[in-house]
Amino acid sequence: MTKEELIQAFEKCFGKGGEPAAVFSPGRVNLIGEHTDYNGGHVFPCALTIGTYFAARKRKDRLVRFFSGNYPQAGIVERSLDALQYEKSKGFTNYLMGMIWAYNERYGLMADTGMDIYLWGNIPSASGLSSSASVEVGMGKVLNDLFGYDISNQEIALTGQYSENNYNGVNCGIMDQFAIAMGKKDHAIFLDTATLEYEYAPIALSGMKIVIACTNKKRGLADSKYNERRSECETALSDLRKVVDIKALGELDEEAFEKYQAAIKSPVHLMRARHAVYENQRTIRAVELLRAGDVNAFGQLMNASHVSLRDDYEVTGIELDTLVEEAWKIDGVIGSRMTGAGFGGCTVSIVKDEAVDRFIDEVGKNYLSKIGYAADFYVVEIGDGTDDLK
Ligand code: GLA
């Protein structure tokens, strides 16, 4: 969508009256390092060129009005600065109102007038490509633009996570918002979630593509299962702390984990912690391998990541497993794994150029016959983080 098209769509809903602020906020895909971000580990995500477009203008009263080009049947959804609390029936607008609330909570910056906001996105819904974090971070930028705030993108990411945790009730880590706010074209972000130190690593996949396959599984209980995994890891950590002085599972390497693991009382919690520790080490190694130009070895670690998420972390399910196992059978697939929280959502695969069509065709056919409904495929590109739309 161009800036002109966006502004036209905005004016069709809200009328003319001064040029609106225009923002683009991407989705993200994580290449490796899953369920490590709330365990003080490393992640390796990148921003995509698909995302959410916003046009927004201040109002003179205290109404906050939203129109989503993706849900036109909902019409204009009206909220107010005088009723900032979460309202389940107001759907996606909670991600936006949550940011207004969080700016006030974290910085004492309270919007002093209402606003009209048009948004439209091309991130497939419920895909696990972080459409909600895309909306949160984009809204942060909109608030900066409309009210002249000077909150940095890294701070917006933290505020997005704060809002998701405390307003929307999902105990997510920092990965999604960080990747979206800080993304850089053709680079992935190697982020240490314990310190927020990060480095950009070029993703020069010559002769290869990143292919995302979406299960199209309904989301169901994903949020509550996510929170459950997080608390399982916390219990494992508190068991371990009786025998070793650590603040997060990410501080252990494989050897230390093997040494202390007997302190974890429940066998299920042991599996969860083993994933968190091994996945973190795998991520560190994967980035080293990629930097050394060994894409094949990177792909092997992607595959190992999936196995660990399937067997130890138990967040895959038949749909994601089918997509990945069918992908592994295709000649020209460098690596394939689930990405994001799991329980549905998408897989990410690195596929040689000449194999992409065959990949989509065969994985798609076999998925349909096994699962009973179709998967969707997207050949994606790595884009920049949230910014004004040029
Ligand atoms: C979701 C969360 C992230 C991260 C991933 C799993 O996307 O929002 O913080 O925990 O799941 O790696």
Residues whose N, C-alpha, C, O or C-beta is under 5 A from the ligand:
A	BS01	GLA	G33 E34 H35 T36 D37 C172 G173 I174 M175 D176 G340 A341
